[in-house]
């Protein structure tokens, strides 16, 4: 017997992440796009801007009340930081049963929202209808640090490099191809939002230094960990392999992973485990695609979890 489709709307669908989400939803056996909202593309066919979608939907410019009135079973907010609140308020008032997945940082510090990094927080999900989706840097940092969390002796020091798609589509220095050519652009080198976010989630201090590089997509996170007691290379690898056993989207590798090999893929690679003499300083490297596991893929995992579907439905492994 055919099961009824689950309607899903996307707000902020013009951006890079919105495009990836449309592809994932279009490939899903149960989700059906109810609307895709974009002021800039209002009235244009979605299929003209997304090769993964072949339906007849057109982009609409929907305000918060119109999004709530659309009556979708799920809404994904793919908006810049600071823009989600009116949509959440409208949905809270008119459609509290709607599952809302927010891709911005706006609710990542709100205990009323489920923080959706499934590989680490899946057990905390208990039917919450409001889900805060971690971003790419925060996902890479947490997955790289979590297996060693209890052995840490001091802050985890995280050097992150992102492709410029992570800066979104609004023009800025961080997505200006001319400025980035032959360049590595550091920014927000202390007290970054993700530094506070990951410190809160891990319950351990994290120091984060982000950079933007000339490539379009994918991030590299190199993490320096000081440990309370010496460890061996074999023990380190065993901890990571045990922690992520059964996680299809996390691959533990021997060599340091390359960002060029993760672009367009839905998972995370963690490896390059290197110990300094004495065994109390460990360097770990994680890579992921910032638009996929760092955003759209993780949102799909969270949506699948919320509706009781296979967590990897529509996500190629």
C-alpha positions in Angstrom: 0.0 0.0 0.0 1.4 3.4 -1.0 2.0 5.7 2.0 1.0 9.4 1.9 3.8 11.8 1.1 5.2 14.1 3.8 5.1 17.7 2.7 8.3 19.7 3.2 9.0 23.4 2.5 12.4 25.1 2.2 12.9 28.8 3.1 16.1 30.3 1.7 16.3 27.9 -1.2 18.4 30.1 -3.5 21.6 29.4 -1.6 24.1 26.7 -2.1 22.7 24.6 0.7 19.1 25.1 -0.5 20.1 23.7 -3.8 21.6 20.6 -2.2 18.5 20.2 0.0 16.2 20.3 -3.1 18.2 17.4 -4.6 17.9 15.3 -1.5 14.2 16.0 -1.0 13.5 15.2 -4.7 15.2 11.9 -4.3 13.4 10.9 -1.1 10.8 8.1 -1.2 8.4 9.9 1.2 9.1 13.6 1.3 7.5 15.9 -1.3 8.3 19.5 -1.9 5.4 21.7 -0.8 7.1 25.0 -1.6 10.5 26.6 -2.1 10.9 30.1 -1.0 13.3 32.7 -2.4 12.7 36.4 -2.9 15.4 36.7 -5.6 14.0 33.8 -7.7 10.3 34.4 -7.1 8.2 33.0 -10.0 11.0 31.1 -11.7 10.7 27.3 -12.2 12.7 25.3 -9.6 13.7 22.9 -12.3 15.5 25.7 -14.2 17.9 26.1 -11.3 18.2 22.5 -10.0 19.1 19.5 -12.1 17.9 17.1 -9.4 14.3 18.4 -9.5 11.9 17.7 -12.4 8.6 18.9 -11.0 6.5 21.9 -11.8 7.1 24.0 -8.6 8.1 27.6 -8.9 10.0 29.6 -6.4 7.8 31.9 -4.2 8.6 34.9 -2.0 6.9 33.8 1.2 7.0 35.8 4.4 6.8 34.1 7.8 3.0 34.1 8.0 2.7 32.6 4.5 5.2 29.9 5.3 3.1 28.9 8.4 -0.1 29.1 6.4 1.3 26.7 3.7 0.7 23.9 6.2 3.8 21.8 5.4 4.6 18.9 7.7 8.2 20.0 7.8 10.0 23.3 7.1 13.7 23.7 6.6 15.1 27.2 7.3 18.2 27.7 5.2 18.6 31.4 6.1 21.6 33.5 7.3 22.2 33.8 11.0 19.7 36.1 12.7 16.8 35.6 10.2 15.0 32.6 11.6 13.0 34.0 14.5 10.0 35.5 12.6 9.4 32.1 10.8 9.8 30.1 14.0 7.4 32.5 15.8 4.8 32.2 13.1 5.1 28.4 13.0 4.9 28.2 16.8 1.7 30.2 16.7 0.0 28.5 13.8 1.6 25.1 13.3 3.4 24.0 16.4 3.3 20.4 15.2 5.4 21.2 12.1 8.9 19.9 12.3 11.3 22.8 11.9 15.0 22.3 11.0 17.0 25.5 11.3 20.4 25.5 9.5 21.5 28.8 11.1 23.2 29.2 14.5 20.1 31.0 15.9 18.9 28.1 18.1 22.0 26.1 18.8 22.2 27.5 22.3 18.5 27.0 23.1 17.9 23.9 25.3 14.3 23.8 24.0 15.7 22.7 20.6 17.2 19.3 19.8 20.8 19.8 18.6 21.0 17.5 15.6 24.4 16.0 15.1 23.1 12.4 14.9 26.4 10.5 15.3 26.8 12.2 18.7 23.3 13.3 19.8 20.9 10.7 18.3 20.2 9.3 21.7 18.9 12.7 22.9 16.2 12.8 20.3 12.8 12.2 21.9 10.3 13.6 19.4 11.3 17.2 19.5 9.7 19.2 16.6 12.3 22.0 16.7 15.8 20.9 15.5 18.9 23.0 15.3 21.3 21.7 12.6 25.0 22.1 13.4 27.1 23.7 10.7 30.2 22.3 8.9 32.9 23.6 11.2 31.1 22.6 14.4 30.3 19.1 13.0 33.9 18.5 12.0 35.3 19.7 15.3 33.0 17.6 17.4 33.4 14.4 15.4 37.2 14.9 15.5 37.4 15.6 19.2 34.6 13.4 20.7 36.5 10.1 20.9 39.3 11.7 22.9 37.1 13.9 25.0 37.7 12.2 28.4 41.5 12.3 27.9 41.8 16.0 27.1 44.3 18.1 29.1 43.5 21.6 28.1 41.6 23.2 25.1 41.3 21.4 21.8 43.0 23.6 19.2 41.2 23.5 15.9 42.6 25.0 12.6 39.8 25.0 10.0 39.9 25.8 6.3 36.7 26.1 4.3 35.9 26.4 0.7 34.3 29.8 -0.1 30.8 28.3 -0.6 30.7 28.3 3.2 30.5 32.1 3.0 27.1 31.9 1.2 25.9 33.8 -1.8 25.8 37.3 -0.4 28.9 39.0 -1.8 31.8 39.5 0.7 35.5 39.2 0.9 35.2 35.6 1.9 33.5 34.5 -1.3 35.2 36.9 -3.7 37.1 34.6 -6.0 39.5 37.4 -7.1 40.5 38.1 -3.5 40.9 34.4 -2.7 43.0 33.5 -5.6 46.4 32.3 -4.4 45.3 33.2 -0.9 44.3 31.8 2.5 42.0 34.3 4.4 41.9 34.1 8.2 39.0 35.6 10.1 37.3 35.6 13.5 40.3 34.0 15.1 39.1 34.1 18.7 35.7 33.7 20.3 34.1 32.6 17.1 30.5 31.5 17.4 31.4 27.9 16.6 34.1 27.9 19.3 31.4 28.7 21.9 29.0 26.2 20.3 31.4 23.3 20.3 32.7 24.1 23.8 29.1 24.0 25.0 28.2 20.7 23.2 31.4 18.8 24.2 31.6 20.2 27.7 35.3 20.9 27.1 37.1 24.0 25.9 37.8 24.4 22.2 39.9 27.1 20.5 39.0 27.6 16.8 40.8 29.5 14.1 38.8 29.6 10.8 40.2 30.3 7.3 38.7 30.5 3.8 40.6 29.0 0.8 40.1 29.4 -3.0 38.4 26.1 -3.5 34.6 26.1 -3.7 33.4 23.3 -1.3 34.8 21.1 1.4 36.5 21.8 4.7 39.7 20.5 6.4 39.8 20.6 10.2 43.2 20.0 11.8 42.8 19.4 15.6 45.6 19.6 18.1 44.8 17.7 21.3 46.9 17.7 24.6 46.2 14.6 26.6 46.4 13.8 30.3 48.2 10.5 29.8 50.3 9.0 27.1 48.6 6.9 24.4 49.8 4.7 21.6 48.9 5.0 17.9 47.1 1.7 18.1 45.0 2.8 21.0 44.0 6.1 19.3 42.9 4.4 16.1 41.0 1.8 18.2 39.1 4.6 20.0 38.0 6.2 16.8 37.1 3.0 15.0 35.1 1.8 18.0 33.3 5.2 18.5 32.2 5.3 14.9 31.6 1.7 14.2 28.2 1.4 12.6 28.2 5.0 11.5 28.0 4.8 7.7 28.7 8.5 7.2 31.9 8.5 9.3 35.0 6.8 7.8 38.2 6.4 9.9 41.2 6.4 7.6 44.9 5.9 8.3 46.4 8.8 6.3 45.4 12.5 6.7 42.3 12.9 4.5 42.3 15.4 1.6 39.5 17.9 1.0 39.6 17.2 -2.7 38.5 13.7 -2.0 35.5 14.6 0.1 33.8 17.2 -2.2 30.5 16.0 -3.3 30.4 13.2 -0.8 27.9 12.9 2.1 30.2 11.7 4.8 33.2 12.6 7.0 36.7 11.2 6.9 38.8 11.3 10.0 42.4 10.3 10.1 46.1 11.3 10.0 46.5 10.4 13.6 49.9 11.7 14.6 51.4 11.5 18.1 54.3 13.7 19.3 57.1 12.1 21.2 55.9 11.1 24.6 52.4 10.3 23.4 50.6 13.1 25.1 50.0 15.3 22.0 47.7 14.1 19.3 46.9 15.7 15.9 43.8 14.5 14.1 42.4 15.7 10.7 38.8 15.6 9.6 37.3 16.6 6.2 33.7 16.9 5.1 31.7 18.7 2.4 30.4 21.9 4.0 27.2 21.9 1.9 26.4 18.2 2.5 27.3 16.6 5.8 28.0 20.2 7.0 24.5 21.3 6.1 22.0 19.6 3.8 22.9 15.9 4.4 22.8 16.5 8.1 19.4 18.2 7.8 18.1 15.2 5.9 19.4 12.9 8.6 17.5 14.9 11.2 14.3 15.0 9.1 14.4 11.3 8.6 15.0 10.8 12.4 12.0 13.1 13.2 9.6 11.2 10.9 10.8 7.7 11.8 12.3 7.0 8.3 15.6 5.3 7.6 18.2 7.9 8.7 20.0 7.5 5.4 16.9 7.7 3.1 17.9 9.7 -0.1 21.5 10.0 1.2 23.9 8.0 -1.0 26.6 6.3 1.1 
